Structure formats: C-alpha cells, structure tokens
Amino acid sequence: MCAVYGRVLRQQFRTLRMPPDEWPDPVVRAFAHINPDIYVPMQGPSEMGMSPDAYLAGWDRLADLGRIAVPTLVVGAAHDTMDPAHMEMMAGLLPLGRYLHCPDGSHMCMYDDQQRYFAGLVDFLHALPPAR
C-alpha cells in the first residue's frame, strides 16, 4: 500500500477505529501481506478520491444489481471511507437486498461495531429461506 495513504488511514482510524497497536492479529497479518502493486490501482471511489488510471475507474455495474437473485446483505458504516448512502442505495437495487448500517463502525465494522454488525448479520441469516 502507498506509505502515505496507509499512514493516513491508520492515523485517522478510517480502516479500523482502534489505535493501530490495538488492532486484532488477523487485521495486522492481512495488512502485512497487502500487495500494493495490485491493491492501490484497484481502489474504488472513496472520500479520498480515486486515481484516474485506477483499473476500475470506469467500471459501473449498478445496472446489473437487479439481476442478482439471491438474498444479499450490504453493510455500510458511518466511519468508513466508502459512502454508507451509496451502500444503502446498492442494497435497494438488489431484488433481495438488505442494508445494515453500523453507526459506530469503520471499514472493519465487524471489529469496531461488533454488536451491531453481528446482530445484523445473524438477523439476516435467520431471515433466509430454508435450503431446498
């Protein structure tokens, strides 16, 4: 990951709302193995913008969301770099979409808004129709 970008994310707790020295081991290990030559050019739109030469800069699949015929949980978080309103809009375009908002969470709301995240995930799973 670009050193400056990574440092800003860690300092602003936009990836995970915990001081970096308190990050859970799986997060630390994941970030230690990010390949910046792949990861950085794949970045999508966020509050920090997007490089015009990003691989997915012109990739828009919103029109196809209506073709996804399986129940889908879309998670947004108030402190994420991804816009929660955009995530909610995507859930609305999915025929069986459901939106979960984590107001105390970041991009890794499964860690920093755990109660709301897991309660929403469990509710979503319990609402699924029985397997055929």
Residue frames as qw, qx, qy, qz and C-alpha x, y, z in Angstrom:
[[0.000, 0.892, 0.452, 0.000, 0.00, 0.00, 0.00],
 [0.289, 0.702, -0.076, 0.647, 1.19, 3.53, -0.66],
 [0.467, -0.133, -0.577, 0.657, 3.00, 4.51, 2.53],
 [0.105, -0.081, 0.142, -0.981, 1.30, 7.92, 2.78],
 [0.608, -0.238, -0.404, -0.641, -2.18, 6.51, 2.10],
 [0.703, -0.227, -0.662, 0.125, -1.68, 3.72, 4.61],
 [0.312, -0.058, -0.484, 0.815, -0.38, 6.12, 7.25],
 [0.306, -0.161, -0.031, -0.938, -3.36, 8.49, 6.77],
 [0.701, -0.266, -0.521, -0.408, -5.83, 5.61, 7.06],
 [0.637, -0.209, -0.637, 0.381, -4.18, 4.33, 10.22],
 [0.168, 0.008, -0.338, 0.926, -3.90, 7.80, 11.78],
 [0.409, -0.115, -0.085, -0.901, -7.49, 8.70, 11.02],
 [0.341, 0.047, 0.880, -0.328, -8.79, 5.24, 12.05],
 [0.596, 0.323, -0.168, -0.716, -10.78, 5.03, 8.81],
 [0.530, 0.185, -0.805, -0.193, -9.92, 1.38, 8.28],
 [0.630, -0.377, -0.666, 0.133, -10.45, 0.32, 11.86],
 [0.221, -0.808, 0.039, -0.545, -11.44, 2.67, 14.69],
 [0.822, -0.538, -0.014, 0.186, -8.80, 1.45, 17.09],
 [0.099, -0.846, 0.487, 0.194, -5.25, 2.63, 17.62],
 [0.714, 0.462, -0.509, -0.137, -3.06, 0.52, 15.28],
 [0.127, 0.391, -0.850, 0.330, -1.22, -1.02, 18.23],
 [0.504, 0.012, 0.666, -0.550, -4.57, -2.48, 19.37],
 [0.666, 0.294, -0.383, -0.569, -5.59, -3.97, 16.01],
 [0.905, -0.122, 0.363, -0.182, -6.58, -7.66, 16.18],
 [0.473, -0.382, 0.701, 0.373, -3.98, -10.10, 14.89],
 [0.592, 0.432, 0.641, 0.226, -5.95, -11.08, 11.74],
 [0.257, 0.956, 0.129, -0.052, -6.04, -7.40, 10.70],
 [0.266, -0.794, 0.467, 0.284, -2.33, -6.91, 11.34],
 [0.575, -0.108, 0.745, 0.321, -1.48, -10.04, 9.35],
 [0.528, 0.675, 0.504, 0.107, -3.76, -9.04, 6.47],
 [0.147, 0.981, -0.070, -0.104, -2.22, -5.59, 6.16],
 [0.436, -0.614, 0.582, 0.307, 1.26, -7.07, 6.36],
 [0.519, 0.040, 0.780, 0.349, 0.53, -9.07, 3.21],
 [0.458, 0.799, 0.266, -0.284, -1.21, -6.49, 1.02],
 [0.603, 0.098, 0.425, 0.668, 0.41, -6.28, -2.39],
 [0.065, 0.690, 0.136, -0.708, 0.38, -2.54, -3.15],
 [0.008, -0.235, 0.643, 0.729, 1.04, -3.13, -6.85],
 [0.139, -0.368, -0.859, -0.329, -2.37, -4.80, -7.02],
 [0.177, -0.617, -0.665, 0.382, -4.27, -3.19, -4.15],
 [0.071, -0.513, -0.072, 0.852, -3.71, 0.52, -4.81],
 [0.146, 0.106, -0.538, -0.823, -4.72, 0.54, -8.52],
 [0.238, -0.373, -0.868, -0.224, -7.85, -1.46, -7.61],
 [0.026, -0.344, -0.523, 0.779, -9.08, 1.21, -5.17],
 [0.074, 0.654, 0.661, 0.362, -12.59, 2.39, -5.95],
 [0.049, -0.669, -0.061, -0.739, -14.18, 5.74, -5.22],
 [0.533, -0.504, -0.547, 0.403, -13.97, 6.96, -1.65],
 [0.154, -0.962, -0.166, 0.150, -13.81, 10.23, 0.23],
 [0.453, -0.590, 0.377, 0.552, -10.13, 10.35, -0.72],
 [0.482, 0.665, -0.288, -0.492, -10.98, 10.23, -4.41],
 [0.897, 0.083, 0.415, 0.128, -9.66, 7.77, -6.95],
 [0.281, -0.444, 0.541, 0.657, -6.70, 7.79, -9.26],
 [0.607, 0.532, -0.090, -0.584, -7.86, 8.43, -12.85],
 [0.479, 0.426, -0.735, -0.219, -5.75, 5.49, -14.01],
 [0.505, -0.177, 0.752, -0.385, -7.27, 3.10, -11.45],
 [0.039, -0.009, 0.942, 0.333, -8.15, -0.21, -13.08],
 [0.012, 0.534, 0.845, -0.019, -11.82, 0.03, -12.11],
 [0.013, -0.276, -0.108, 0.955, -12.24, 3.81, -12.59],
 [0.416, 0.118, -0.337, -0.836, -14.86, 3.37, -15.33],
 [0.279, -0.123, -0.949, -0.083, -16.37, 0.12, -14.08],
 [0.428, -0.054, 0.298, -0.852, -20.02, 0.63, -13.16],
 [0.210, -0.111, -0.957, -0.167, -22.17, -2.44, -12.51],
 [0.297, 0.128, 0.493, -0.808, -25.12, -0.72, -10.79],
 [0.635, 0.191, -0.259, -0.703, -27.47, -1.58, -13.67],
 [0.579, 0.125, -0.797, -0.115, -26.69, -5.28, -13.14],
 [0.124, -0.171, 0.757, -0.618, -27.56, -5.39, -9.44],
 [0.688, 0.081, 0.152, -0.704, -31.20, -6.09, -10.28],
 [0.772, 0.258, -0.529, -0.240, -30.12, -9.41, -11.82],
 [0.157, 0.278, -0.858, 0.402, -28.69, -10.78, -8.57],
 [0.677, -0.305, -0.402, -0.536, -31.39, -13.19, -7.46],
 [0.660, -0.217, -0.643, 0.323, -30.04, -14.25, -4.05],
 [0.414, -0.890, -0.190, 0.005, -30.53, -12.56, -0.69],
 [0.600, 0.361, -0.187, 0.689, -27.70, -10.09, -0.22],
 [0.436, -0.820, -0.233, 0.288, -26.65, -8.14, 2.86],
 [0.448, 0.613, -0.054, 0.648, -24.91, -4.85, 2.11],
 [0.574, -0.624, -0.317, 0.424, -23.08, -3.33, 5.06],
 [0.266, 0.732, -0.028, 0.627, -22.27, 0.34, 5.46],
 [0.594, -0.490, -0.386, 0.508, -20.57, 2.13, 8.33],
 [0.027, -0.984, -0.166, 0.055, -20.56, 5.78, 9.35],
 [0.298, -0.830, 0.378, 0.280, -16.77, 5.99, 9.67],
 [0.782, 0.130, 0.499, 0.351, -15.86, 4.05, 6.53],
 [0.104, -0.397, 0.387, 0.826, -14.15, 5.65, 3.54],
 [0.027, -0.283, -0.812, -0.510, -16.94, 4.08, 1.48],
 [0.319, -0.151, 0.040, -0.935, -20.12, 6.17, 1.47],
 [0.235, 0.170, 0.893, -0.344, -22.84, 4.44, 3.55],
 [0.525, 0.504, 0.192, -0.659, -25.55, 6.15, 1.47],
 [0.448, 0.465, -0.631, -0.429, -24.08, 4.52, -1.64],
 [0.047, 0.095, -0.988, 0.109, -24.09, 1.13, 0.09],
 [0.378, 0.346, 0.650, -0.561, -27.73, 1.63, 1.09],
 [0.531, 0.533, -0.182, -0.633, -28.61, 2.62, -2.48],
 [0.294, 0.325, -0.866, -0.241, -26.95, -0.57, -3.74],
 [0.162, 0.116, 0.923, -0.329, -28.99, -2.67, -1.30],
 [0.472, 0.478, 0.336, -0.661, -32.13, -1.00, -2.66],
 [0.489, 0.509, -0.474, -0.526, -31.24, -2.02, -6.22],
 [0.101, 0.164, -0.981, -0.012, -30.86, -5.69, -5.26],
 [0.590, -0.294, -0.497, -0.565, -34.20, -7.54, -5.53],
 [0.794, -0.465, -0.390, 0.029, -33.50, -9.35, -2.24],
 [0.422, 0.401, -0.362, 0.728, -31.14, -6.75, -0.84],
 [0.548, -0.774, -0.315, 0.045, -30.97, -5.71, 2.76],
 [0.295, 0.686, -0.287, 0.601, -28.94, -2.88, 4.22],
 [0.707, -0.550, -0.325, 0.303, -27.17, -2.95, 7.59],
 [0.170, 0.827, -0.165, 0.510, -25.83, 0.34, 8.93],
 [0.739, -0.330, -0.361, 0.463, -23.13, 0.35, 11.60],
 [0.001, -0.961, -0.079, -0.265, -23.08, 3.89, 13.03],
 [0.490, -0.801, 0.334, 0.084, -20.04, 3.26, 15.23],
 [0.870, -0.019, 0.399, 0.288, -18.13, 1.27, 12.62],
 [0.026, 0.690, -0.476, -0.544, -15.43, 1.80, 10.06],
 [0.583, 0.404, -0.593, -0.382, -14.43, -0.30, 7.05],
 [0.428, 0.064, -0.888, 0.152, -13.89, -3.15, 9.50],
 [0.513, -0.398, 0.124, -0.750, -17.10, -2.72, 11.47],
 [0.874, -0.169, -0.446, -0.091, -17.00, -6.42, 12.36],
 [0.609, -0.020, -0.489, 0.624, -14.32, -5.34, 14.84],
 [0.141, 0.023, -0.299, 0.944, -15.23, -1.80, 15.89],
 [0.550, -0.072, 0.082, -0.828, -19.05, -2.05, 15.88],
 [0.122, 0.113, -0.985, -0.040, -19.25, -5.75, 16.68],
 [0.283, 0.291, 0.775, -0.484, -22.57, -5.92, 18.49],
 [0.514, 0.567, 0.096, -0.637, -24.49, -4.12, 15.75],
 [0.338, 0.475, -0.696, -0.418, -22.61, -5.89, 12.93],
 [0.080, 0.069, -0.994, 0.016, -23.07, -9.42, 14.25],
 [0.367, 0.375, 0.645, -0.555, -26.68, -8.83, 15.38],
 [0.512, 0.575, -0.122, -0.627, -27.48, -7.61, 11.86],
 [0.290, 0.379, -0.832, -0.283, -25.64, -10.49, 10.24],
 [0.110, 0.086, 0.960, -0.241, -27.38, -13.07, 12.43],
 [0.462, 0.478, 0.400, -0.631, -30.80, -11.44, 11.76],
 [0.470, 0.536, -0.435, -0.550, -30.09, -11.57, 8.03],
 [0.185, 0.232, -0.949, -0.107, -29.06, -15.23, 8.17],
 [0.241, 0.223, 0.845, -0.421, -32.09, -16.20, 10.25],
 [0.489, 0.533, 0.174, -0.668, -34.38, -14.47, 7.74],
 [0.207, 0.362, -0.755, -0.506, -33.07, -16.55, 4.83],
 [0.867, 0.034, -0.100, -0.486, -35.48, -19.09, 3.41],
 [0.780, -0.304, 0.546, 0.003, -34.74, -22.72, 4.26],
 [0.004, -0.440, 0.768, 0.466, -32.39, -24.53, 1.88],
 [0.825, 0.235, -0.093, -0.505, -34.08, -26.62, -0.76]]
